[in-house]
Amino acid sequence: MSENIKIFDTTLRDGEQSPGFSMDVNEKLRLAEQLARLNVDIIEAGFPIASEGDFSAVERIAKTITGPIIAGLARTNIPDIDRCWEAVRHAAKPRIHTFIATSDIHLKHKLKKSRQEVIDTMVMAVGHAKKYVEDVEFSAEDATRSDPDYLTQIFTAAIEAGATTINVPDTVGYTIPSEYQQLIEHLTRTVPNIRKATISVHCHNDLGLAVANSLAAIEKGARQVECTINGIGERAGNASMEEIVMSLFVRRSRLNFDTQIVRDQIYQTSRLLTHITGIPVQPNKAIVGANAFAHEAGIHQDGVLKERLTYEIMTPQSIGLATNRLHLGKHSGRHALKQHLDELGYKLNEEELKDIFKRFKDLADRKKSIYDEDLDALMANMIHKKDEIYILEEVRVESGSHIQAKATITMTIKGKKVTEKFACGDGPVDAVFQAIRKLTDFHGTLVKFSINAVTGGADAQGEVMVAIEDEGRVERGVGSHTDIVVASGMAYVNALNRLVIKNRAVEAHL
């Protein structure tokens, strides 16, 4: 019988820290709900003391999500741990995850503490966390560049202080699989009370070895893996959850480990993250990339047609990809749409259903074939619309190879409809942006613009992501429409709304 590996998902904490992937509270909750459907063991919901937004997200997830353990991150000090407990205390299964660096590099240059001082600080913190929860995790930051014998000391003390999980992170993605295995073996051999705790690993992908290192550690005794959806995270990212899960599944005869993940929810979870952030995975990404099950070479196509096993080691169905087509159209009713949305994990009230049904009908008039990805895009637009300050009502453009692009935009601002006529720009998209800037009196800059097709086909929706900056604050926005110029306007307005909301929250906190 295979042994179970716990999946600790840190998409909402480590993943969300990476540039371009920040999420608001509603988006974090939506993704947490999907992570619960995916059946991850632990959701690290955030770093509560980092900001009011992070605290609110962790607290709301703790109050709402059932099933997984809900963890919050805290440094090894009293204020961090108290704040973390305030956020996770509503969870049915709360965890406090505390950390401190252990490498001599960090001790000398960042912490300016001795090894014993770090141990003393950790023991105090773990003991304080233990007063609140039974489930305490301790991480030795930069463990793979730390003295192995010092790690033995600090992990022994952490378990004595009450830690039930000890994490051995490859914080900067420095180690290689054989070296990591030696470290895990060293700890299992030299930490006398190691059997009282679960060994966890948290690998970064700076050398492209995060998944390989995680699997290597599992073979030597790690029983919890910290990872993210699509491998997002600081710098080059974290170990990819879907790659670890499917590696254990596909090679289960060799590895003899498994997870509790509902594998046919993997693709849906990946797609949801890209819709929320507007940042797609690269086409050749393992498991969930657009080309993961595509075959262009003639010899490969011939082999797959004769027997899929010739060039495929897993099926699209195994990650939930086979159910991507929605057999509904403009004549379909609300009940059929609601039922399919329920299957996709969207729980809507009557007002939300009415809104999405109208959007669905509008899309069905413009697009012959509708897919689940199209519904995800519609839902993303609706979710982004909830806290709108600016509403984009109408877009009209004139452009061509020998005329300057002009845009006429109608928006609702503070309940009043306003129009900017014939704003000029360097192309239709720029003209739309210029019109929006004039109507909203926005003086910031556009720092990123990207377009991704939601599905295939000439009538596919274009999904646009923009990032704008104003006085040092950067916010992104997402919009989707069969007309990419309209989608661009939607994304720009979405970014403006998020920027205004974020600025108000900062001002209120000050």
C-alpha positions as CSV (number, residue, x, y, z in Angstrom):
1,M,0.0,0.0,0.0
2,S,1.4,3.4,-1.0
3,E,2.3,6.0,1.7
4,N,0.5,9.4,1.7
5,I,2.3,12.6,1.1
6,K,0.7,15.8,2.5
7,I,0.4,18.6,0.1
8,F,1.0,22.0,1.7
9,D,-0.2,24.6,-0.8
10,T,1.5,28.1,-0.5
11,T,0.1,29.7,-3.6
12,L,-1.7,32.3,-1.5
13,R,1.4,33.1,0.5
14,D,4.7,32.4,-1.2
15,G,3.2,32.3,-4.7
16,E,1.3,35.6,-4.2
17,Q,4.4,37.4,-3.1
18,S,5.9,37.1,-6.6
19,P,5.6,40.2,-8.9
20,G,2.4,40.4,-10.8
21,F,0.6,37.7,-8.8
22,S,-0.9,39.8,-6.0
23,M,-4.6,39.1,-5.2
24,D,-7.3,40.9,-3.3
25,V,-9.3,39.2,-0.6
26,N,-12.2,38.0,-2.8
27,E,-9.7,36.5,-5.3
28,K,-7.8,34.7,-2.5
29,L,-11.0,33.3,-1.1
30,R,-12.1,32.1,-4.6
31,L,-8.8,30.3,-5.1
32,A,-8.9,28.9,-1.5
33,E,-12.4,27.4,-2.3
34,Q,-10.9,25.7,-5.4
35,L,-7.9,24.5,-3.4
36,A,-10.4,22.9,-1.0
37,R,-12.1,21.1,-3.9
38,L,-8.6,20.0,-5.1
39,N,-8.3,18.5,-1.6
40,V,-4.9,19.9,-0.6
41,D,-4.0,19.0,3.0
42,I,-2.9,22.4,4.1
43,I,-3.6,25.9,2.7
44,E,-1.0,28.5,3.7
45,A,-3.4,31.5,3.4
46,G,-1.0,34.3,4.0
47,F,1.4,36.3,6.3
48,P,-1.1,38.0,8.6
49,I,1.2,40.7,10.1
50,A,2.4,41.7,6.6
51,S,-0.6,43.9,5.9
52,E,-4.3,44.5,6.8
53,G,-5.2,42.9,3.4
54,D,-3.2,39.8,4.2
55,F,-4.7,39.6,7.7
56,S,-8.2,40.0,6.3
57,A,-7.6,37.3,3.6
58,V,-6.3,34.8,6.2
59,E,-9.1,35.5,8.6
60,R,-11.8,35.2,6.0
61,I,-10.4,32.0,4.6
62,A,-10.2,30.5,8.1
63,K,-13.8,31.4,8.7
64,T,-15.0,30.1,5.4
65,I,-13.0,27.1,4.2
66,T,-13.6,23.7,5.6
67,G,-11.5,20.6,5.0
68,P,-7.9,21.6,4.7
69,I,-5.7,22.9,7.6
70,I,-5.5,26.7,7.4
71,A,-2.0,28.0,8.1
72,G,-0.6,31.5,8.6
73,L,3.0,32.5,8.5
74,A,4.8,34.3,11.4
75,R,8.3,35.3,12.2
76,T,9.7,34.1,15.5
77,N,8.5,37.0,17.6
78,I,5.5,37.5,19.8
79,P,3.6,40.2,17.7
80,D,3.8,38.0,14.6
81,I,2.5,34.9,16.3
82,D,-0.3,36.8,18.2
83,R,-1.4,38.4,14.9
84,C,-1.2,35.0,13.1
85,W,-3.4,33.4,15.8
86,E,-6.0,36.2,15.5
87,A,-6.3,35.4,11.8
88,V,-6.3,31.6,11.9
89,R,-8.2,31.0,15.2
90,H,-11.6,30.7,13.4
91,A,-10.4,27.7,11.4
92,A,-11.6,24.2,12.3
93,K,-7.9,23.1,11.9
94,P,-5.6,26.0,12.4
95,R,-1.8,26.0,12.1
96,I,0.8,28.5,13.0
97,H,3.9,28.4,10.8
98,T,6.9,30.2,12.2
99,F,10.4,30.6,10.7
100,I,13.9,32.0,11.2
101,A,17.0,31.8,9.1
102,T,19.7,29.3,10.1
103,S,22.5,29.7,7.6
104,D,25.7,31.5,8.7
105,I,25.1,33.9,5.8
106,H,21.8,35.0,7.2
107,L,22.9,35.0,10.8
108,K,25.9,37.3,10.0
109,H,24.4,39.6,7.5
110,K,20.6,39.7,8.2
111,L,19.9,38.7,11.7
112,K,23.2,39.6,13.3
113,K,22.6,36.9,15.9
114,S,24.6,33.9,17.2
115,R,23.5,30.4,16.6
116,Q,22.4,30.0,20.2
117,E,20.5,33.3,20.1
118,V,18.6,31.9,17.1
119,I,17.8,28.7,18.9
120,D,16.6,30.6,22.0
121,T,14.4,32.9,19.8
122,M,12.9,29.9,18.0
123,V,12.2,28.0,21.3
124,M,10.4,31.0,22.7
125,A,8.3,31.4,19.5
126,V,7.3,27.8,19.1
127,G,6.4,27.6,22.8
128,H,4.3,30.8,22.4
129,A,2.5,29.4,19.3
130,K,1.9,26.1,21.1
131,K,-0.2,28.0,23.7
132,Y,-2.7,28.8,20.9
133,V,-2.6,25.7,18.7
134,E,-1.5,22.1,18.8
135,D,-0.3,22.2,15.2
136,V,2.9,24.2,14.9
137,E,5.3,24.2,12.0
138,F,8.9,25.5,12.3
139,S,11.0,26.3,9.2
140,A,14.7,26.8,9.2
141,E,15.1,29.4,6.4
142,D,18.0,28.7,4.0
143,A,18.4,25.2,5.5
144,T,20.3,23.9,2.5
145,R,23.1,26.4,3.0
146,S,23.2,25.8,6.8
147,D,25.5,23.6,8.8
148,P,23.8,20.2,9.0
149,D,24.9,19.7,12.6
150,Y,23.4,23.0,13.5
151,L,20.2,22.0,11.8
152,T,20.2,18.9,14.0
153,Q,20.4,21.1,17.1
154,I,17.7,23.5,16.1
155,F,15.3,20.9,14.9
156,T,15.8,18.8,18.1
157,A,15.0,21.9,20.1
158,A,12.0,22.9,17.9
159,I,10.4,19.4,18.4
160,E,11.1,19.6,22.1
161,A,9.4,23.0,22.2
162,G,6.3,21.6,20.5
163,A,6.7,21.7,16.8
164,T,4.8,19.0,15.0
165,T,6.2,19.7,11.5
166,I,9.8,20.7,10.8
167,N,10.5,22.2,7.4
168,V,13.8,22.0,5.6
169,P,13.5,24.6,2.9
170,D,15.8,25.1,-0.1
171,T,15.0,28.8,0.1
172,V,17.2,30.0,-2.7
173,G,17.0,26.9,-5.0
174,Y,20.7,26.1,-4.4
175,T,20.8,22.4,-3.7
176,I,20.8,19.4,-6.0
177,P,18.8,16.1,-5.5
178,S,21.6,13.9,-4.2
179,E,22.8,16.6,-1.8
180,Y,19.3,17.2,-0.5
181,Q,18.8,13.5,0.0
182,Q,22.0,13.4,2.1
183,L,20.7,16.3,4.2
184,I,17.3,14.6,4.9
185,E,19.1,11.3,5.7
186,H,21.4,13.2,8.1
187,L,18.4,14.7,9.9
188,T,16.5,11.5,10.2
189,R,19.6,9.9,11.6
190,T,20.8,12.6,14.0
191,V,17.6,14.3,15.3
192,P,16.7,12.0,18.3
193,N,13.0,13.0,18.4
194,I,12.5,13.2,14.7
195,R,9.6,10.6,14.7
196,K,7.5,13.0,16.8
197,A,7.3,15.4,13.8
198,T,6.6,15.4,10.1
199,I,9.5,16.3,7.8
200,S,8.5,18.9,5.3
201,V,10.4,20.3,2.3
202,H,9.9,23.7,0.5
203,C,12.0,24.0,-2.7
204,H,12.5,27.0,-4.9
205,N,13.2,26.6,-8.6
206,D,16.2,28.9,-9.2
207,L,18.2,26.1,-10.9
208,G,15.1,24.4,-12.2
209,L,15.3,21.6,-9.7
210,A,12.5,22.3,-7.3
211,V,10.3,19.3,-8.2
212,A,13.3,17.0,-8.6
213,N,14.6,18.0,-5.1
214,S,11.1,17.6,-3.6
215,L,10.8,14.0,-5.0
216,A,14.3,13.2,-3.9
217,A,13.5,14.3,-0.3
218,I,10.3,12.2,-0.3
219,E,12.3,9.1,-1.1
220,K,14.4,9.8,2.0
221,G,11.7,10.5,4.5
222,A,9.9,13.8,3.8
223,R,6.2,13.4,4.2
224,Q,5.0,16.9,3.5
225,V,5.7,18.9,0.3
226,E,5.2,22.7,0.1
227,C,4.4,23.8,-3.4
228,T,2.2,26.1,-5.5
229,I,-0.2,26.0,-8.4
230,N,1.6,26.5,-11.7
231,G,4.9,26.7,-9.7
232,I,4.5,30.4,-9.0
233,G,6.5,32.1,-6.4
234,E,9.5,34.3,-5.5
235,R,12.1,34.7,-8.3
236,A,12.0,31.5,-10.5
237,G,9.1,30.1,-8.4
238,N,8.3,27.2,-6.1
239,A,8.0,23.5,-6.7
240,S,4.9,23.0,-9.0
241,M,2.1,21.2,-7.2
242,E,0.7,19.6,-10.3
243,E,4.1,18.2,-11.3
244,I,4.7,16.7,-7.9
245,V,1.2,15.1,-7.7
246,M,1.3,13.7,-11.3
247,S,4.9,12.5,-10.9
248,L,3.8,10.5,-7.8
249,F,0.8,9.2,-9.6
250,V,2.4,8.3,-13.0
251,R,5.5,6.7,-11.3
252,R,3.6,5.2,-8.3
253,S,5.0,1.7,-9.1
254,R,8.6,3.1,-8.5
255,L,8.0,5.7,-5.9
256,N,5.1,4.0,-4.0
257,F,3.7,7.3,-2.6
258,D,0.4,9.0,-3.3
259,T,-1.5,12.1,-2.3
260,Q,-5.1,12.9,-1.5
261,I,-5.4,15.4,-4.4
262,V,-8.5,15.1,-6.6
263,R,-6.5,15.0,-9.8
264,D,-9.3,15.9,-12.2
265,Q,-9.5,19.3,-10.5
266,I,-5.8,20.1,-11.4
267,Y,-6.5,21.8,-14.8
268,Q,-9.5,23.8,-13.4
269,T,-7.3,25.1,-10.5
270,S,-4.5,26.1,-12.9
271,R,-6.9,27.9,-15.2
272,L,-8.5,29.7,-12.2
273,L,-5.2,31.0,-11.1
274,T,-4.4,32.4,-14.6
275,H,-7.8,34.0,-14.8
276,I,-7.4,35.7,-11.4
277,T,-3.9,37.0,-12.1
278,G,-4.1,37.4,-15.9
279,I,-0.7,35.6,-16.2
280,P,-0.9,32.4,-18.3
281,V,1.5,29.5,-18.0
282,Q,4.1,29.0,-20.8
283,P,2.8,26.7,-23.5
284,N,5.4,24.0,-22.8
285,K,4.7,23.9,-19.0
286,A,4.5,20.3,-17.8
287,I,1.0,19.0,-17.0
288,V,-1.0,22.1,-17.5
289,G,0.7,24.0,-20.4
290,A,-1.2,24.4,-23.7
291,N,1.2,22.0,-25.5
292,A,1.3,19.4,-22.7
293,F,-0.9,17.0,-24.7
294,A,-0.3,18.4,-28.2
295,H,1.7,16.5,-30.9
296,E,2.9,18.3,-34.0
297,A,5.6,16.0,-35.4
298,G,4.2,13.6,-37.9
299,I,5.8,10.5,-36.4
300,H,4.3,11.4,-33.0
301,Q,0.9,12.1,-34.4
302,D,0.9,8.7,-36.1
303,G,2.0,6.9,-33.0
304,V,-0.6,8.6,-30.8
305,L,-3.4,7.8,-33.3
306,K,-2.4,4.1,-33.1
307,E,-1.8,4.0,-29.4
308,R,-1.7,7.0,-27.0
309,L,0.8,5.3,-24.8
310,T,3.5,5.6,-27.5
311,Y,4.0,9.3,-26.7
312,E,1.7,10.1,-23.7
313,I,2.5,8.9,-20.2
314,M,-0.8,10.3,-18.8
315,T,-4.2,11.2,-20.2
316,P,-5.8,14.7,-20.5
317,Q,-8.7,13.2,-18.5
318,S,-6.4,12.5,-15.5
319,I,-6.0,16.2,-14.8
320,G,-9.6,17.2,-15.8
321,L,-8.8,18.4,-19.3
322,A,-11.2,16.2,-21.2
323,T,-14.3,18.0,-19.9
324,N,-13.3,21.4,-21.3
325,R,-16.1,21.6,-23.9
326,L,-19.4,23.1,-22.8
327,H,-22.3,21.9,-25.0
328,L,-24.5,24.9,-24.4
329,G,-25.4,27.7,-26.8
330,K,-27.6,30.7,-27.1
331,H,-30.8,28.6,-26.8
332,S,-29.7,27.1,-23.4
333,G,-31.5,28.1,-20.3
334,R,-30.5,29.4,-16.9
335,H,-30.9,26.1,-15.2
336,A,-28.5,24.3,-17.6
337,L,-25.9,27.1,-17.2
338,K,-26.3,27.1,-13.4
339,Q,-25.8,23.3,-13.2
340,H,-22.6,23.5,-15.3
341,L,-21.3,26.4,-13.2
342,D,-22.0,24.3,-10.1
343,E,-19.9,21.5,-11.6
344,L,-17.1,24.0,-12.3
345,G,-17.2,25.0,-8.6
346,Y,-19.0,28.4,-8.9
347,K,-21.7,28.9,-6.3
348,L,-23.9,31.9,-7.3
349,N,-26.8,33.7,-5.7
350,E,-29.8,34.7,-7.8
351,E,-28.4,38.2,-8.6
352,E,-25.1,36.8,-9.7
353,L,-26.7,34.1,-11.8
354,K,-28.8,36.7,-13.5
355,D,-25.7,38.7,-14.3
356,I,-23.7,35.8,-15.6
357,F,-26.6,34.5,-17.6
358,K,-26.8,37.8,-19.5
359,R,-23.1,37.8,-20.1
360,F,-23.3,34.1,-21.3
361,K,-26.1,35.0,-23.8
362,D,-24.2,38.0,-25.1
363,L,-21.1,35.8,-25.6
364,A,-23.2,33.0,-27.3
365,D,-24.4,35.6,-29.8
366,R,-20.8,36.4,-30.8
367,K,-19.2,33.0,-30.4
368,K,-20.2,29.7,-32.0
369,S,-18.5,27.2,-29.6
370,I,-18.3,27.9,-25.9
371,Y,-15.9,26.2,-23.6
372,D,-15.4,25.9,-19.9
373,E,-12.5,28.3,-20.2
374,D,-14.9,30.9,-21.7
375,L,-17.1,30.5,-18.6
376,D,-14.0,31.0,-16.4
377,A,-13.3,34.2,-18.2
378,L,-16.9,35.4,-17.8
379,M,-16.8,34.6,-14.1
380,A,-13.4,36.4,-13.8
381,N,-15.0,39.5,-15.3
382,M,-17.9,39.3,-13.0
383,I,-15.7,38.8,-9.9
384,H,-13.6,41.8,-10.9
385,K,-16.8,43.9,-11.3
386,K,-18.0,43.5,-7.7
387,D,-16.2,46.6,-6.3
388,E,-16.2,48.8,-9.4
389,I,-15.8,52.5,-9.0
390,Y,-15.3,53.1,-12.7
391,I,-17.6,51.2,-15.1
392,L,-16.8,50.8,-18.8
393,E,-20.1,51.1,-20.7
394,E,-19.2,51.4,-24.4
395,V,-16.1,51.4,-26.6
396,R,-16.0,52.7,-30.2
397,V,-12.8,53.0,-32.2
398,E,-11.7,54.2,-35.7
399,S,-8.3,53.0,-36.9
400,G,-6.5,51.9,-40.1
401,S,-3.2,51.8,-41.8
402,H,-3.4,55.4,-43.1
403,I,-5.5,57.1,-40.3
404,Q,-4.7,58.0,-36.7
405,A,-6.6,55.8,-34.3
406,K,-9.4,57.5,-32.4
407,A,-11.6,56.1,-29.6
408,T,-14.9,57.2,-28.1
409,I,-15.4,55.9,-24.6
410,T,-18.5,56.0,-22.3
411,M,-18.0,55.3,-18.6
412,T,-20.1,55.5,-15.4
413,I,-18.2,57.4,-12.7
414,K,-19.8,58.0,-9.4
415,G,-23.2,57.1,-10.8
416,K,-22.9,59.5,-13.7
417,K,-22.4,58.6,-17.4
418,V,-19.6,60.5,-19.1
419,T,-18.1,60.3,-22.6
420,E,-14.7,61.1,-24.1
421,K,-14.9,61.5,-27.9
422,F,-12.2,60.9,-30.4
423,A,-9.2,60.5,-28.1
424,C,-6.2,59.9,-30.3
425,G,-3.6,57.2,-29.8
426,D,-0.9,55.1,-31.4
427,G,-3.3,52.4,-32.4
428,P,-6.8,51.5,-31.3
429,V,-5.8,50.1,-27.9
430,D,-3.7,53.1,-27.0
431,A,-6.5,55.4,-28.1
432,V,-8.9,53.5,-25.7
433,F,-6.4,53.9,-22.9
434,Q,-5.9,57.6,-23.6
435,A,-9.7,58.1,-23.5
436,I,-10.0,56.3,-20.2
437,R,-7.1,58.3,-18.7
438,K,-8.8,61.6,-19.6
439,L,-12.2,60.5,-18.1
440,T,-10.6,59.2,-14.9
441,D,-7.8,61.9,-14.6
442,F,-5.3,59.1,-14.3
443,H,-1.7,60.3,-14.6
444,G,0.2,57.0,-13.9
445,T,1.9,54.8,-16.5
446,L,1.2,51.5,-18.2
447,V,4.0,49.1,-17.3
448,K,2.8,45.8,-18.8
449,F,0.3,44.7,-21.5
450,S,-0.3,41.1,-22.6
451,I,-2.9,39.2,-24.6
452,N,-3.7,35.5,-24.4
453,A,-6.4,33.6,-26.3
454,V,-8.8,31.9,-23.8
455,T,-9.5,29.1,-26.3
456,G,-8.7,28.2,-29.9
457,G,-10.5,29.5,-33.0
458,A,-11.0,32.7,-34.8
459,D,-13.8,33.7,-32.5
460,A,-11.9,33.0,-29.3
461,Q,-12.1,35.5,-26.4
462,G,-9.0,37.5,-25.9
463,E,-7.8,37.7,-22.3
464,V,-5.9,40.9,-21.7
465,M,-3.7,41.7,-18.7
466,V,-2.4,45.2,-18.0
467,A,-0.3,46.6,-15.1
468,I,-0.4,50.2,-14.3
469,E,1.8,52.2,-11.9
470,D,1.0,55.4,-9.9
471,E,3.3,56.9,-7.3
472,G,5.2,53.6,-6.8
473,R,2.1,51.4,-6.5
474,V,1.5,48.8,-9.2
475,E,-1.8,47.1,-9.9
476,R,-2.8,44.7,-12.6
477,G,-6.2,44.3,-14.3
478,V,-7.7,41.6,-16.4
479,G,-10.5,41.7,-19.0
480,S,-11.8,39.2,-21.6
481,H,-13.9,39.8,-24.7
482,T,-14.1,38.5,-28.3
483,D,-12.9,42.0,-29.3
484,I,-9.4,42.5,-27.9
485,V,-9.8,46.3,-28.0
486,V,-12.8,46.0,-25.7
487,A,-11.0,43.5,-23.6
488,S,-8.0,45.9,-23.3
489,G,-10.4,48.7,-22.1
490,M,-11.9,46.3,-19.5
491,A,-8.5,45.3,-18.2
492,Y,-7.3,48.9,-17.9
493,V,-10.5,50.0,-16.0
494,N,-10.2,46.9,-13.8
495,A,-6.6,47.9,-12.9
496,L,-7.8,51.5,-12.1
497,N,-10.5,50.2,-9.8
498,R,-8.0,48.0,-8.0
499,L,-5.6,50.8,-7.7
500,V,-8.2,53.2,-6.2
501,I,-9.5,50.5,-3.8
502,K,-5.9,49.7,-2.7
503,N,-5.1,53.4,-2.2
504,R,-8.2,54.0,-0.1
505,A,-7.3,51.0,2.1
506,V,-3.8,52.3,2.6
507,E,-5.1,55.8,3.4
508,A,-7.7,54.3,5.9
509,H,-4.9,52.3,7.6
510,L,-2.8,55.4,7.9
